[in-house]
C-alpha cells in the first residue's frame, strides 16, 4: 500500500463520511470496503466519499468504487461523492459512475 494512502470514517456529523487521501489502487480495495462496513448499518442510508485529498486513481481503484456502489445499491443505500477535482470528475463521467452517484462540488454542499 502506498505510504501516502489514508482512509478514515467520520461519524461525528449527521451523514457518515469516508475520507480518502492519496492513491486509490487495488491495494486500497480492502481498506475502503472495510471502512464502509465499519459504519453501523442504520447509518448507511447515505454515505459520502470525500475525495478532497485523492491524488491518483487507476482502473482497479475505479473497480473498488463500483463494487462499493453496487454493495450499497443492493441494500437500497446511497453513495455520494464530494471533493472531486475537475480531472477526477471527468473520469467518473467517462466510466459512467455519474449515472449511479450524486456528485457534490464540495463536502459542505454534500452535508446540506
N, C-alpha and C positions, 0 to 999 in steps of 0.2 A: 504494500500500500504506500503510495507516495506520502512523504513526511508532511506535506502541506495539506493533505486531505483531512477535513474535520466535518463531522455531522453531529448535531445535537438537537434535542427536542426542548421546546419552551412551552410549558403548560401554564405559565403564570397569567396569560391573557385568556380571553373567552374562547378563542379558536386556537387549537394546537398548531404550532409552527415547527417545521423541521428545517433548521438552518443548515445549508450545505455550503462548504467552503473548499476551494482547491479544485482538484481534477476529479471528474466523475468518469471512472473507467470500470472495467469488470471487477476490479479489486474493491470497488465501493459498494457493489451489489448487496452483499450480506449485511453490511453496516446500515445502509439506507433502509432496506426492508426490515431489519431488526429494530431500528428506531421507530418505524411506523407501527410495528407490532407492540412496541413498548407503551404506546398510547392506549389508555383504557378504552375498551370497546365502546362505551357510552359517549366518549368524546370524539369519536372518529367520523361523525356525520359530515364534517367539513374540516379538512386538514390543508394547511398552506405549506408549500415548499418554497422557502426563501433562497433564491439563487444569487443573492447580492455578492457573496464572496467567491462565486464559482469562476474559475479561470479557464477551464477546458472541459469538454465533454466529447467522448467518441461514440461510436456505434454501440458498443457494449453498455455505455452509460445510458444511451437512449433506450436500449432494451430494458435496462433496470427501471427506468421511468415508466415504460409501457407496462411492465409487469406490476408495478405499484398501482398504476391507474386501473388496470384490469382487476386486480385484487379488490380495490376499493369499490369499483363499479359492480362487481358481483355481489357485494354486500350492501348495495344501494347507498354507498357513501361517495363523497366528492373529494377530489384532489384539485387544488388550485395552485397556480404558480404566481410568484411575485419576485421582483428584483432581477428580472432577466435584462441583460444588456441587449442592444439592438441586434447584434450578431446571433446570440442565442435565441432571441425571439424569431428571427428568420429561420433558423434551424428547426425550431419547434413547428413552425408553419410548414416548412418543406416536408417534414416527415409526417405531418398530419396530426400532431398532438393537439393543435389548437381546436380541432373538432371535438375533443374529448375533455378538455380542461378550460377553465376560465383563467385568463391571464390578466393580472393586475399590473399597472405601471409601477406600483411601489407596495411595500409591505403595509404602509399606513393606509393606503387605499383599500387593500385587501381586508384590513381589520375593521373597516367601517360597516 
